[in-house]
Each structure stands twice: as C-alpha cells, then as structure tokens.
Amino acid sequence: MSTPPPCPKCNYEYTYEDRGLLVCPECAHEWDPAAAESAGDEGGKTFRDSAGNVLQDGDSVVVIKDLKLKGSSKVIKMGTKVKNIRLVDSDHDIDCKIDGIGAMSLKTEFVKKA
C-alpha cells in the first residue's frame, strides 16, 4: 500500500483517498491525483478565470465587472475584451495592455475566458 502525497495547499502529510479524489482533513482541500501529476509535469501554478476555466498565456479574456483604477478617474468597463494576456505569479495574476488605458495588471477573479 502506497502512502498518498501531502496536501498541495497546506502540506499536511496525512491525506486520504475518497471516491477517486485525495482529501486533506486539515484544510478540507480535495484534488484529483491524476490531474496533480500532469500539473506537476508542467511545473507551474494553474490560473483559472471566474468561471473555473484554465487560462494560458496569449488567451483573450473579458472583464466581468467595472473596475476603477487607483489614482485615476478612468474605469475599465464590464465587457472590455483584453487580448494576448500574460500570466505572472504575483498578487495580480494577469499582465496585459488595454486599448485607451495602457499596461495593466488584473486579477483572474474579475475576468472570464473569451
């Protein structure tokens, strides 16, 4: 019998299998071990939009709510399409250029894949 891997969220070592998923009793995180292995091969964080779709560099996304810009009177309107995004590992996950505004960083929770 092999021991299951530790939780990817909290690194708790005593995880268990339930109906094909691995479960962490510490933080209640559930994940698919097959998906975890394939994501481990890529060696990076998985970025998901507000609907749960996986995002990749070069994708186009649509802003799902009006976003006010700090220090400016400009607003990114709901429905604005942003092309050719770049994913980065920081507090704002998307770097992009928006027509009429310029270079911008967005959070994945405020966009959906186009």
HELIX and SHEET records of a PDB file:
HELIX    1   1 PRO A   33  GLU A   42  1                                  10    
HELIX    2   2 THR A  108  PHE A  110  5                                   3    
SHEET    1   A 3 TYR A  16  ASP A  18  0                                        
SHEET    2   A 3 LEU A  21  VAL A  23 -1                                        
SHEET    3   A 3 GLU A  30  TRP A  31 -1                                        
SHEET    1   B 2 PHE A  47  ARG A  48  0                                        
SHEET    2   B 2 VAL A  54  LEU A  55 -1                                        
SHEET    1   C 3 LYS A  81  VAL A  82  0                                        
SHEET    2   C 3 VAL A  61  VAL A  63 -1                                        
SHEET    3   C 3 VAL A 111  LYS A 113 -1                                        
SHEET    1   D 2 LEU A  67  LYS A  68  0                                        
SHEET    2   D 2 VAL A  75  ILE A  76 -1                                        
SHEET    1   E 3 ARG A  86  LEU A  87  0                                        
SHEET    2   E 3 ILE A  94  ILE A  98 -1                                        
SHEET    3   E 3 GLY A 102  LEU A 106 -1                                        
END                                                                             
